[in-house]
Amino acid sequence: MKKIFSVFFIFIICFSFSLSISAFIVSADTKKPEPRSFDVSAKSAYMIDFDSKTVIYSKNENERLPIASMCKIMTLLLCFEELDKGSFSLEDSIVISDTASKMGGSQVFLEANAEYKIGDLIKSIIIASANDSSVAMAEYISGSEELFTKKMNDKVKELGLNNTVYCNATGLPGAIQYSSAKDVAIIFSELLKHEEYFTFANIWMEDFCHPEGRVTGMTNTNKLIRFYEGCDSGKTGYTSEAGHCLTASAKRQNLRLISVVINEPDSKTRFKDVSNMFNYGFATYVNKLIVDNKTPLENKIEVNCAKKDKISIIPKESYYHFSKKDEKSSFDIIFTPIDNLKAPIKKGDKVGELSIYNSNVQITTIDVLANEDINAKNYFDVLKEITLNWSIIS
């Protein structure tokens, strides 16, 4: 007998699942008005969906241009990668070199030979674009800013980017230093994968406290943090050569966008243009939840030699489909269990796969995991079954 299960999502998508044929059917049909068009004054601009990396807007996105302090996006990415590796903790303290303390431009006026917490230094880079903190972290991670810069350029190659070269950790003008709007968006998307970054990214104002009690006030250079709904991260940049630059991200419901503008005529325009880019993106597109990794699948699957006949299962990850709001989408989601599953099975073990098709084209595959432990039958369980069967037969 076929067993059917249905799950209803906010955007009115219905799943039906038949264990005997192992298939789900999903359909969606939404209609929205056409969004307004827009343009930007920047020399170069780029906007993508964070999850799918779909390009929503582009203008000279591969042109090599100076990006000023947006170079610190890579500096921060390397800091958080080292943090995730366990190379240091945010509570660890480091001694500031004379070189770092004398950095010009935007800074928090670190004291040479004084100790500062790493968490405070990283926070000051994110909020106040502190050049002195950037060099301090570069020296701590690699021994010198020069070696750290090499690490930055090695990371560029690792990401497969062709239009970015760094000459320092701060973005201050140098002999050879440039990037592109597309490369910056990709690097920033890597930074956004580090959840710890958001602990500091949406702080508007905060005092930076020095060891001897002196205080430096910090205000986030990204004004959209305060004035644009959903904006929770970003990095500004400005030099006379680079013009006014901004990279920012905003999230509403399931949709996160990343926007980059390079060489805007003034600060006000960069914030206005990125706001207009976000407005267009949120008015036009949606991320529809197709598979939810927080909801167990309604049907359970059979496991051989187990104390229980069936086991609860759950997708390993969620899947969102990025599309225009008025786009009609139809999905087939096919579940394929692993052949001859046998107990014992631990919660989190892979037990099958979901293959997702859009218009008969496979777009992704998601592992399906056991949502509970299930033990193997022992001798007494088998003996009990035999006894019960004898009773039924007699």
C-alpha positions in Angstrom: 0.0 0.0 0.0 1.3 3.5 -0.9 1.9 5.9 2.0 1.5 9.6 1.4 2.8 12.5 3.5 2.4 16.2 2.9 4.3 19.2 4.2 3.0 22.8 3.7 5.4 25.7 3.5 4.8 29.4 3.9 4.9 29.9 0.2 2.3 27.2 -0.3 4.4 24.3 -1.6 3.0 20.8 -1.2 5.0 17.7 -0.9 3.6 14.3 -1.5 5.6 11.2 -0.8 5.1 7.6 -1.8 7.5 5.2 -0.1 6.8 2.5 -2.6 7.9 4.7 -5.5 10.1 6.9 -3.3 9.1 10.2 -4.8 8.1 13.7 -3.6 6.2 16.3 -5.8 6.5 20.0 -5.1 4.7 22.8 -6.9 4.8 26.6 -6.5 2.8 29.4 -8.2 3.1 32.9 -7.0 2.4 36.2 -8.8 3.9 39.6 -7.9 4.1 42.9 -9.6 7.1 43.8 -11.7 9.8 45.7 -9.7 11.1 49.1 -10.6 14.4 49.4 -12.4 17.5 51.2 -11.1 21.0 52.1 -11.9 24.1 53.2 -9.9 26.7 56.0 -10.2 29.6 53.8 -9.2 32.3 53.0 -11.7 31.8 49.3 -10.9 29.0 47.4 -9.1 27.8 43.9 -8.4 24.9 42.3 -6.5 24.4 38.5 -5.9 22.2 36.2 -3.9 24.4 34.9 -1.0 23.2 31.3 -1.1 23.0 30.5 -4.8 25.6 33.2 -6.0 23.1 34.2 -8.7 24.0 37.5 -10.3 21.2 40.1 -9.9 23.1 43.2 -11.1 26.5 43.9 -12.6 28.3 46.9 -14.0 32.0 46.6 -15.0 32.2 43.9 -12.3 35.6 42.5 -13.5 37.3 45.9 -13.8 40.5 46.1 -11.7 40.2 49.1 -9.4 41.6 50.3 -6.0 39.2 49.4 -3.2 40.7 51.2 -0.2 39.7 49.7 3.1 37.6 47.1 1.6 40.9 45.2 1.5 40.2 44.6 5.1 37.5 42.1 4.2 40.3 39.7 3.3 42.2 40.6 6.5 39.1 39.8 8.5 38.5 36.6 6.6 41.9 35.3 7.5 41.5 36.4 11.1 38.2 34.4 11.5 39.8 31.4 9.7 42.6 31.3 12.2 40.0 31.7 15.0 38.1 28.7 13.7 41.3 26.7 13.5 41.9 27.3 17.2 45.1 29.3 16.6 43.8 31.8 19.2 40.7 32.9 21.1 39.0 36.3 21.2 40.0 36.5 24.9 43.8 36.1 24.1 45.9 39.2 24.4 48.7 40.4 22.1 51.4 43.1 22.5 51.1 46.0 20.0 54.3 46.8 18.0 55.6 50.3 17.4 54.9 49.8 13.7 51.2 49.0 14.2 50.7 51.8 16.7 51.9 54.4 14.2 49.6 53.5 11.3 47.9 56.5 9.7 44.4 56.9 8.4 41.4 55.4 10.3 42.6 54.0 13.7 41.8 53.5 17.3 45.2 54.8 18.5 46.7 51.7 19.9 49.5 52.1 22.4 52.8 50.6 21.5 54.0 47.8 23.8 50.6 47.6 25.5 48.4 44.5 25.6 45.0 44.3 23.9 42.5 41.5 23.6 42.2 40.0 20.1 38.5 40.2 20.2 38.7 44.0 20.8 41.2 44.4 17.9 39.0 42.5 15.5 35.9 44.4 16.6 37.7 47.7 15.9 38.6 46.6 12.4 35.0 45.7 11.7 33.4 48.8 13.3 36.0 51.5 12.8 38.1 50.2 10.0 41.1 50.5 12.3 44.4 50.4 10.4 46.5 49.9 13.5 44.5 46.9 14.6 44.7 45.4 11.1 48.5 45.6 11.2 48.6 44.3 14.8 46.6 41.2 13.8 48.6 40.7 10.6 51.8 40.7 12.6 50.4 38.4 15.2 49.1 35.8 12.6 52.1 35.8 10.2 54.9 37.5 12.0 54.9 40.6 9.7 52.5 42.5 7.5 54.5 41.5 4.5 54.1 37.8 5.2 50.4 38.3 6.0 49.9 40.1 2.7 51.4 37.0 1.0 48.8 34.9 2.9 46.1 37.3 1.6 47.2 36.8 -2.0 47.5 33.0 -1.5 43.9 33.0 -0.4 42.9 34.9 -3.5 44.4 32.1 -5.6 42.7 29.4 -3.4 39.4 31.1 -4.2 40.2 31.1 -7.9 40.0 34.9 -8.3 41.9 36.6 -11.1 41.3 40.3 -10.5 42.6 40.9 -7.0 46.1 41.7 -5.7 47.0 43.0 -2.2 50.1 44.9 -1.1 49.1 45.4 2.6 46.5 44.5 5.2 44.8 47.9 5.4 44.0 49.1 1.9 46.2 52.2 2.2 47.5 53.2 -1.2 50.3 51.0 -2.4 52.3 50.2 -5.5 50.2 47.3 -6.8 46.8 46.8 -5.1 43.4 46.3 -6.8 40.3 44.2 -6.9 37.0 44.0 -8.7 33.4 44.2 -7.5 32.9 40.6 -8.4 35.9 39.4 -6.5 35.0 41.5 -3.4 31.5 40.0 -3.4 33.0 36.5 -3.4 35.5 37.2 -0.7 32.8 38.9 1.4 30.5 35.9 1.0 33.3 33.7 2.5 33.6 36.1 5.4 29.8 35.8 6.0 30.1 32.1 6.5 31.8 32.8 9.9 29.0 33.3 12.4 31.3 35.0 14.9 31.7 37.9 12.5 28.1 38.9 13.0 28.7 39.3 16.8 30.5 42.6 15.8 29.3 43.5 12.4 26.0 45.0 13.4 27.3 47.1 16.3 26.5 50.8 15.6 28.5 52.6 18.3 30.9 51.3 21.0 33.8 52.6 23.1 37.2 51.1 22.6 38.9 50.9 26.0 42.7 51.1 26.3 44.8 49.4 29.1 45.4 52.7 31.0 41.7 53.7 30.9 41.8 55.9 27.9 38.7 55.5 25.6 38.3 55.9 21.9 34.8 56.2 20.5 33.9 54.0 17.6 31.0 54.5 15.1 30.3 51.9 12.4 31.5 53.3 9.1 28.6 51.4 7.4 25.6 53.6 8.0 23.2 51.1 6.5 23.6 49.0 9.7 21.4 51.6 11.3 19.4 53.0 8.5 18.5 50.0 6.2 16.1 47.3 7.3 17.9 43.9 7.3 21.5 45.2 6.8 23.6 43.5 9.3 27.2 43.6 7.9 29.5 45.5 5.5 32.7 47.3 4.9 33.3 50.8 3.6 36.4 52.2 1.9 37.7 55.6 0.8 40.9 57.1 -0.7 41.1 59.8 -3.3 42.3 57.1 -5.7 39.5 54.6 -5.0 36.7 57.0 -4.4 33.9 56.0 -2.1 33.4 52.3 -1.8 31.0 50.0 0.0 30.3 46.3 0.4 27.2 45.4 2.4 24.8 42.5 3.0 21.2 42.5 4.1 18.8 39.7 4.9 15.0 39.6 4.9 13.2 36.3 5.6 15.1 33.6 3.7 16.9 36.0 1.2 20.4 37.4 1.9 21.9 39.8 -0.7 25.4 41.1 -1.1 26.0 44.4 -2.9 29.3 46.0 -3.9 30.0 49.5 -5.3 33.4 50.9 -6.2 34.4 54.5 -6.9 31.2 56.4 -6.1 31.4 60.2 -6.3 30.6 60.7 -2.6 29.7 58.9 0.6 26.0 59.7 0.5 25.7 58.3 -3.0 27.3 54.9 -2.2 24.8 54.3 0.6 21.9 55.4 -1.6 23.0 53.2 -4.5 23.5 50.1 -2.4 20.1 50.8 -0.7 18.5 50.9 -4.2 20.2 47.7 -5.2 18.9 46.0 -2.1 15.4 47.4 -2.7 15.4 46.0 -6.2 16.6 42.6 -5.0 14.1 42.2 -2.2 11.2 43.5 -4.4 12.0 41.1 -7.2 13.4 37.9 -5.8 12.6 35.3 -3.2 14.3 32.2 -1.7 11.7 29.5 -1.5 12.2 26.8 1.1 12.0 23.4 -0.7 13.6 21.1 1.9 13.8 21.9 5.6 16.5 20.3 7.7 14.7 21.2 10.9 11.7 19.0 10.0 11.8 15.2 10.0 10.3 13.6 6.9 6.8 12.3 7.7 7.5 8.7 6.5 10.0 6.5 8.3 12.1 3.9 6.6 12.7 0.2 7.4 15.9 -1.0 9.0 16.9 -4.7 9.0 17.8 -6.6 12.2 16.6 -3.6 14.3 14.8 -3.5 17.6 12.3 -1.1 15.9 10.7 -1.7 12.6 11.3 1.8 11.3 13.5 4.9 11.9 12.8 8.6 11.7 14.8 10.4 9.1 15.7 14.1 8.4 17.5 16.0 5.6 21.1 17.0 6.4 20.6 20.5 5.1 17.9 22.8 3.9 17.5 23.7 0.3 16.2 27.1 -0.9 15.3 27.9 -4.5 16.3 31.4 -5.6 13.9 32.8 -8.2 11.8 35.8 -9.2 8.7 36.2 -7.1 6.4 35.7 -10.1 8.2 32.7 -11.4 6.3 29.4 -11.6 8.4 26.5 -10.3 7.7 22.8 -10.2 10.0 20.4 -8.4 10.4 16.6 -8.2 12.2 15.4 -5.1 13.2 11.7 -5.1 14.3 9.9 -2.0 16.6 7.0 -2.5 17.4 4.9 0.7 20.7 3.0 1.1 20.1 -0.6 0.1 19.8 -3.1 2.9 20.1 -0.8 5.9 21.0 -2.8 9.0 21.1 -1.9 12.7 22.8 -0.6 14.6 22.4 3.0 13.3 23.4 6.1 15.2 21.6 9.4 14.9 23.3 11.4 12.2 24.3 8.4 10.1 23.5 8.7 6.4 20.6 6.5 5.4 19.8 7.9 1.9 19.6 10.9 -0.4 17.1 13.4 -1.7 17.6 14.3 -5.4 16.0 17.6 -6.3 14.8 18.2 -9.9 13.5 21.4 -11.5 11.8 21.0 -14.8 13.3 17.5 -15.1 16.9 18.8 -14.5 18.7 17.7 -11.4 19.8 20.7 -9.4 21.2 19.2 -6.2 21.4 16.2 -4.0 21.0 16.3 -0.2 22.0 13.5 2.2 19.2 12.1 4.5 20.3 11.2 8.0 18.9 9.0 10.8 17.0 11.2 13.3 17.4 8.7 16.1 19.5 5.8 17.3 18.3 2.3 16.6 19.9 -0.8 18.1 20.3 -4.2 16.6 18.3 -7.1 17.8 19.9 -9.4 20.3 19.4 -13.1 20.9 16.5 -12.6 23.2 14.7 -10.3 20.8 14.9 -12.9 18.0 13.7 -15.7 20.4 10.8 -13.5 21.5 9.8 -13.0 17.8 9.9 -16.7 17.1 7.8 -17.4 20.2 5.2 -14.8 19.1 5.1 -16.3 15.6 4.5 -19.8 17.0 1.6 -18.4 19.2 0.0 -16.9 16.1 0.3 -20.0 14.0 -1.1 -22.3 16.8 
